[in-house]
Protein backbone atom coordinates (compact mmCIF):
# COMPACT_ATOMS: atom_id res chain seq x y z
CA UNK A 1 0.00 0.00 0.00
CA UNK A 2 2.80 2.44 0.86
CA UNK A 3 4.49 1.90 -2.50
CA UNK A 4 1.37 2.87 -4.42
CA UNK A 5 1.09 6.18 -2.55
CA UNK A 6 4.71 7.13 -3.23
CA UNK A 7 4.55 6.53 -6.97
CA UNK A 8 2.20 9.41 -7.89
CA UNK A 9 4.22 11.77 -5.70
CA UNK A 10 7.43 10.60 -7.38
CA UNK A 11 5.96 11.12 -10.83
CA UNK A 12 4.86 14.65 -9.94
CA UNK A 13 8.35 15.52 -8.67
CA UNK A 14 9.95 14.08 -11.81
CA UNK A 15 7.62 16.01 -14.11
CA UNK A 16 8.12 19.29 -12.25
CA UNK A 17 11.89 18.94 -12.26
CA UNK A 18 11.96 18.14 -15.97
CA UNK A 19 9.86 21.21 -16.71
CA UNK A 20 12.23 23.40 -14.69
CA UNK A 21 15.21 21.94 -16.54
CA UNK A 22 13.64 22.89 -19.86
CA UNK A 23 13.54 26.54 -18.85
CA UNK A 24 17.03 26.62 -17.40
CA UNK A 25 18.82 24.67 -20.10
CA UNK A 26 19.63 25.28 -23.74
CA UNK A 27 15.95 25.77 -24.59
CA UNK A 28 15.84 28.87 -22.43
CA UNK A 29 18.99 30.22 -24.06
CA UNK A 30 17.67 29.54 -27.57
CA UNK A 31 14.36 31.20 -26.74
CA UNK A 32 16.05 34.45 -25.75
CA UNK A 33 18.80 34.35 -28.40
CA UNK A 34 17.17 36.89 -30.75
CA UNK A 35 16.74 39.42 -27.92
CA UNK A 36 20.29 38.82 -26.65
CA UNK A 37 21.79 39.25 -30.12
CA UNK A 38 19.70 42.33 -30.81
CA UNK A 39 20.84 43.98 -27.59
CA UNK A 40 24.44 42.98 -28.30
CA UNK A 41 24.33 44.90 -31.57
CA UNK A 42 24.71 42.05 -34.02
CA UNK A 43 22.66 44.01 -36.55
CA UNK A 44 25.54 46.46 -36.90
CA UNK A 45 27.77 43.65 -38.16
CA UNK A 46 25.30 42.71 -40.88
CA UNK A 47 24.12 46.22 -41.74
CA UNK A 48 26.41 46.25 -44.79
CA UNK A 49 24.27 43.49 -46.29
CA UNK A 50 21.09 45.48 -45.81
CA UNK A 51 19.72 43.29 -43.04
CA UNK A 52 17.95 44.99 -40.15
CA UNK A 53 18.89 44.43 -36.51
CA UNK A 54 15.85 42.24 -35.78
CA UNK A 55 16.23 40.20 -38.96
CA UNK A 56 19.93 39.64 -38.28
CA UNK A 57 19.30 38.31 -34.77
CA UNK A 58 16.57 35.95 -35.99
CA UNK A 59 18.77 34.81 -38.90
CA UNK A 60 21.70 34.02 -36.61
CA UNK A 61 19.39 32.27 -34.15
CA UNK A 62 18.05 30.08 -36.96
CA UNK A 63 21.60 29.36 -38.11
CA UNK A 64 22.61 28.25 -34.61
CA UNK A 65 19.57 25.97 -34.44
CA UNK A 66 20.35 24.44 -37.83
CA UNK A 67 23.96 23.83 -36.80
CA UNK A 68 22.76 22.02 -33.69
CA UNK A 69 20.97 19.35 -35.74
CA UNK A 70 24.08 17.65 -37.19
CA UNK A 71 25.82 17.97 -33.82
CA UNK A 72 22.96 16.15 -32.13
CA UNK A 73 23.05 13.44 -34.79
CA UNK A 74 26.79 12.93 -34.33
CA UNK A 75 26.40 12.81 -30.55
CA UNK A 76 23.56 10.28 -30.81
CA UNK A 77 25.65 8.08 -33.10
CA UNK A 78 28.64 8.29 -30.75
CA UNK A 79 26.50 7.36 -27.74
CA UNK A 80 24.99 4.45 -29.63
CA UNK A 81 28.40 3.06 -30.57
CA UNK A 82 30.00 3.75 -27.18
CA UNK A 83 27.04 2.34 -25.29
CA UNK A 84 27.29 -1.06 -26.94
CA UNK A 85 30.75 -1.95 -25.63
CA UNK A 86 30.98 -4.96 -23.38
CA UNK A 87 32.11 -4.36 -19.83
CA UNK A 88 34.94 -6.79 -18.91
C-alpha positions, 0 to 999 in steps of 0.5 A, a space after each residue: 500500500 505504501 508503494 502505491 502512494 509514493 509513486 504518484 508523488 514521485 511522478 509529480 516531482 519528476 515532471 516538475 523537475 523536468 519542466 524546470 530543466 527545460 527553462 534553465 537549459 539550452 531551450 531557455 537560451 535559444 528562446 532568448 537568443 534573438 533578444 540577446 543578439 539584438 541587444 548585443 548589436 549584431 545588426 551592426 555587423 550585418 548592416 552592410 548586407 542590408 539586413 535589419 537588426 531584428 532580422 539579423 538576430 533571428 537569422 543568426 538564431 536560426 543558423 545556430 539551431 540548424 547547426 545544432 541538428 548535425 551535432 545532435 546526430 553525431 552525438 547520438 551516433 557516438 552514444 549508440 556506438 559507445 554504449 554497446 561496448 561490453 564491460 569486462 
